[in-house]
Amino acid sequence: MKNDKAPTNVEKWFPNKQYVLMVVSTKKCPLKYHRRLVYSYLVYRLRQDQTATQAKVVKALRLDKTAVATAIVELETLGLVVRERGQYQAAEPNENQRQWFASNGRTDGAWHRQFATYPVLRPRKSSGLSTKTNALLWLLYSLAPPYGKPVVLGQYLAGLAVMLNMSEKGVKQGVARLQEMALIERLGSTFLLKQPTAEALDLWEDRPVHQETAFKLTSHVKVQINNLDTTDPEYQGKMDDLATINEMFDRHGVMMQKAGCSPGEIIAYWRYVIKHIGGLDDMLMYAMNFECAFRNYAEQHRTSGYSGSPMKLLWLKVKERFPEYDPSTF
């Protein structure tokens, strides 16, 4: 029985590597490999509500600029990619095009999460690994059992060529290269996938290491009460409220940063709120309700078709609630 917590062979042998989830094609798919790779990358970015420039696609996929430009033009012509303000985004296939791609059987999620996919690791720019050879290796891994002995049975070069929409000659060359690199062994229609050496592992990009540098908003913005009277019967309660507000500030700052807001935007926002809100009680209530409100604004921002942080919408809402005034009008 499969253990859901156990790593697959790809995860075990190629840990912490950058990858793109390749959409699995059917025999009806007319897209050549480069076109499908570009479309898959743009589909993958929809998971984070992101688009990409042509330069970003080139950098991420290690493809030639001309190959990417040609792929995007064809995908736009087919209606599978749309462009807005220099950014490209994958579009949902029409009823006929949907038959070009295999389904993962899910019907309850967004359309871009209903494709069958497999990981294609991203080669380093200096690897010398061709797109064709890289494509072949990860197709073979997709055909092998994810757990246990990674072996592919009953696969001929002609069949692999059809799945990749490449020439049989090109696939044969790719197989020879993978054998030379000791990444596979081939015996007729059987392919054994072999654990890579440390040298071979270095051919693919590592995921960036993100150090735990949680943004502390209170290092820049903090609610304070000047000249607080220690003999005030409510002194301790006010101090507790201050501590609670500032603890929430740090949590809100981290949440906003994860949503794509820059530290400068976060600091400016909370300085504005502190300047325009009323007393301590109002600030406490605002801080307590902020997380729910922010998530609602972020969802509204996303469903309106925008990518990136919801900072513009957040500013609009806060200035509606706390409008700035011009002293010359009074």
C-alpha positions in Angstrom: 0.0 0.0 0.0 1.2 3.5 -0.8 2.4 5.6 2.1 1.2 9.1 1.4 4.0 10.5 3.6 6.8 8.6 1.8 8.7 10.5 -0.9 8.4 9.4 -4.5 11.5 8.3 -6.3 11.7 11.7 -7.9 11.4 13.4 -4.5 13.9 11.0 -2.9 16.5 11.1 -5.6 16.1 14.7 -6.7 15.3 16.6 -3.5 14.7 20.3 -3.3 14.8 20.9 -7.1 13.0 23.4 -9.1 10.3 22.0 -11.4 7.4 22.8 -13.7 4.3 20.6 -13.7 4.0 19.4 -17.3 0.4 18.9 -18.5 0.0 15.4 -19.9 -1.1 15.4 -23.5 -3.2 12.9 -25.4 -2.7 11.5 -28.9 -5.1 14.2 -30.1 -2.8 17.0 -29.0 -1.1 18.8 -31.9 1.2 20.9 -29.7 4.9 20.3 -30.1 6.9 19.9 -26.9 8.0 23.5 -26.5 4.5 24.8 -26.9 3.2 22.3 -24.3 6.0 23.2 -21.9 5.3 26.9 -22.2 1.5 26.4 -21.7 2.2 24.1 -18.8 4.4 26.7 -17.1 1.7 29.4 -17.5 -0.9 26.9 -16.2 1.3 26.1 -13.2 1.7 29.9 -12.4 -2.1 30.2 -12.1 -1.9 28.2 -8.9 -0.4 31.4 -7.3 -2.5 33.7 -9.5 0.6 34.8 -11.4 1.3 35.8 -15.0 4.7 36.0 -16.7 6.5 38.1 -19.2 8.2 36.4 -22.2 11.6 37.0 -20.6 10.4 35.3 -17.4 9.3 32.2 -19.4 12.7 32.1 -21.2 14.5 32.3 -17.9 12.3 29.7 -16.1 12.3 27.1 -18.8 15.9 27.6 -20.2 14.5 27.8 -23.7 15.7 29.8 -26.6 14.1 33.2 -26.9 12.9 32.4 -30.5 11.4 29.1 -29.4 9.4 30.8 -26.6 8.3 33.7 -28.8 7.1 31.2 -31.5 5.3 29.1 -28.9 3.5 32.1 -27.4 2.4 33.3 -30.8 0.9 29.8 -31.6 -0.7 29.5 -28.2 -2.2 33.0 -28.5 -3.6 32.1 -31.9 -5.2 29.0 -30.4 -6.7 31.0 -27.6 -4.7 29.1 -25.0 -2.7 32.1 -23.9 -3.9 35.7 -23.4 -1.7 38.8 -23.1 -2.4 41.9 -20.9 0.0 44.7 -20.4 3.0 42.7 -21.5 2.1 39.8 -19.2 1.0 36.3 -20.4 -1.5 34.1 -18.8 -2.8 30.6 -19.6 -6.4 30.5 -20.8 -8.9 27.6 -20.4 -9.1 25.2 -23.3 -12.3 25.1 -25.3 -14.3 21.9 -25.5 -12.4 20.5 -28.4 -9.0 21.5 -27.0 -9.8 19.9 -23.7 -9.4 16.6 -25.4 -5.8 17.4 -26.1 -5.0 17.1 -22.4 -5.4 14.2 -19.9 -7.6 14.7 -16.8 -6.6 13.9 -13.3 -10.3 13.0 -12.6 -11.0 16.0 -10.3 -14.0 18.1 -11.1 -14.4 20.2 -7.9 -11.4 22.6 -8.4 -10.4 25.4 -10.8 -10.0 24.3 -14.4 -6.2 24.6 -14.3 -6.1 22.1 -11.4 -7.9 19.4 -13.3 -5.1 18.4 -15.7 -3.0 15.3 -15.2 0.6 16.5 -14.7 4.1 15.2 -13.9 7.2 17.2 -12.7 9.8 18.3 -15.2 12.9 19.5 -13.4 14.5 22.8 -14.6 18.1 22.3 -15.9 20.7 24.9 -15.0 21.7 27.3 -17.7 25.3 25.9 -17.6 24.2 22.2 -17.6 24.5 21.6 -21.3 21.4 19.4 -21.0 19.1 19.8 -24.0 15.4 20.4 -23.8 14.9 17.1 -25.7 17.0 15.0 -23.3 15.5 16.6 -20.2 12.0 16.1 -21.6 12.6 12.4 -22.2 14.0 11.7 -18.7 11.0 13.2 -17.0 8.5 11.5 -19.3 10.2 8.2 -18.4 9.8 9.0 -14.7 6.2 9.8 -15.2 5.7 6.4 -16.8 7.5 4.5 -14.1 5.9 3.5 -10.7 6.5 6.5 -8.3 7.4 4.1 -5.5 9.5 1.0 -5.5 11.7 0.0 -8.4 11.6 2.7 -11.1 11.3 0.7 -14.3 9.3 1.4 -17.5 8.1 -1.7 -19.3 6.9 -2.1 -22.9 7.9 1.4 -24.2 9.3 1.7 -27.7 11.1 4.8 -29.1 8.2 5.4 -31.5 5.7 5.5 -28.7 7.9 7.9 -26.7 8.3 10.1 -29.8 4.5 10.3 -30.1 4.0 11.3 -26.4 6.6 14.0 -26.7 5.6 15.1 -30.2 9.2 14.7 -31.3 11.0 12.8 -34.0 12.0 9.2 -33.3 15.5 10.0 -34.2 15.6 12.8 -31.6 14.3 10.4 -29.0 16.9 7.8 -29.9 19.6 10.5 -29.4 18.1 11.5 -26.1 18.1 7.9 -24.9 21.8 7.5 -25.9 22.7 10.7 -24.0 20.8 9.5 -20.8 22.6 6.2 -20.9 25.9 8.0 -21.4 25.1 10.0 -18.2 24.3 6.8 -16.3 20.7 8.1 -15.6 19.0 5.2 -17.4 19.6 1.7 -18.7 17.7 0.4 -21.7 17.1 -3.2 -22.8 14.8 -3.3 -25.8 11.5 -1.8 -24.6 12.5 -1.8 -20.9 14.0 1.3 -19.3 15.5 1.2 -15.8 15.9 4.6 -14.1 19.0 4.9 -12.0 19.8 7.0 -9.0 21.8 10.1 -10.1 25.3 10.8 -8.9 26.1 14.0 -7.0 27.6 15.3 -10.2 24.5 14.5 -12.2 22.2 16.1 -9.5 24.0 19.4 -10.0 22.6 19.6 -13.6 19.2 20.8 -12.2 18.4 24.0 -10.4 17.9 23.9 -6.6 14.9 25.6 -5.0 15.9 28.9 -3.4 16.5 28.6 0.3 14.2 31.1 2.2 15.6 31.9 5.6 13.1 32.5 8.3 13.2 36.3 8.3 9.7 37.1 9.6 8.9 40.7 9.1 8.5 42.5 12.4 6.2 45.5 11.9 6.7 46.7 15.4 10.4 47.4 14.6 9.1 50.2 12.5 5.6 51.0 13.7 4.2 50.6 17.2 1.1 51.9 19.0 2.1 53.9 22.0 0.4 56.1 24.6 2.5 59.1 25.7 2.5 60.3 29.3 0.5 57.3 30.5 -0.5 57.8 34.2 0.6 54.8 36.3 -1.9 55.7 39.0 -4.8 55.4 36.5 -7.0 52.5 37.6 -7.1 51.4 34.0 -3.3 51.6 33.6 -2.7 47.8 33.5 -5.7 47.2 31.2 -4.3 49.8 28.7 -0.8 48.2 28.9 -2.3 44.8 28.1 -4.3 46.3 25.2 -1.1 47.9 23.8 0.8 44.6 24.0 -2.1 42.8 22.3 -2.2 45.3 19.5 1.5 45.2 18.8 1.5 41.4 18.8 -1.2 41.5 16.2 0.7 44.1 14.2 3.6 41.6 13.8 1.2 38.8 12.7 -0.5 41.1 10.3 2.8 42.3 8.9 3.9 38.7 8.1 0.5 37.9 6.6 0.6 41.0 4.3 4.2 40.2 3.3 3.2 36.6 2.3 0.4 38.1 0.2 3.0 40.1 -1.8 2.9 43.5 0.0 6.4 45.1 0.4 7.7 46.1 3.8 7.5 49.7 2.8 3.9 49.4 1.8 3.0 47.7 5.1 4.7 50.3 7.2 3.1 53.2 5.3 -0.3 51.5 5.7 -0.2 51.1 9.4 1.3 54.6 10.0 -1.7 55.9 8.1 -4.1 53.9 10.2 -2.5 55.0 13.5 -2.6 58.6 12.4 -6.3 58.7 11.4 -8.0 56.2 13.8 -9.5 57.3 17.1 -8.4 56.1 20.6 -6.9 52.9 21.9 -10.2 51.0 21.9 -10.8 51.8 18.2 -7.2 50.7 17.4 -7.7 47.4 19.3 -11.0 46.7 17.5 -9.5 47.5 14.1 -6.5 45.2 14.7 -8.7 42.4 15.8 -10.9 42.6 12.7 -8.1 43.2 10.2 -7.1 39.7 9.3 -10.7 38.7 8.2 -11.0 42.0 6.3 -7.6 41.6 4.6 -8.4 38.0 3.5 -11.7 39.2 2.0 -10.0 42.0 0.1 -7.4 39.6 -1.2 -10.1 37.3 -2.4 -12.0 40.2 -4.0 -8.7 41.3 -5.7 -8.1 37.8 -7.1 -11.7 37.1 -8.3 -11.6 40.5 -10.1 -8.8 39.0 -12.3 -5.8 40.8 -10.8 -2.6 39.2 -9.8 -0.1 40.4 -7.1 -0.8 41.9 -3.8 -4.2 43.5 -2.9 -2.4 46.7 -1.7 -4.3 49.1 -4.0 -7.6 47.8 -2.9 -6.6 47.9 0.7 -5.6 51.6 0.4 -8.9 52.4 -1.3 -10.8 50.8 1.6 -8.9 52.4 4.4 -9.1 55.9 2.8 -12.9 55.4 2.4 -13.0 54.7 6.1 -10.5 57.3 7.3 -10.4 60.0 4.5 -7.6 62.4 4.6 -8.7 66.0 5.0 -7.3 69.3 3.5 -7.0 71.9 6.3 -7.5 74.7 3.8 -11.1 73.6 3.3 -12.0 74.3 6.9 
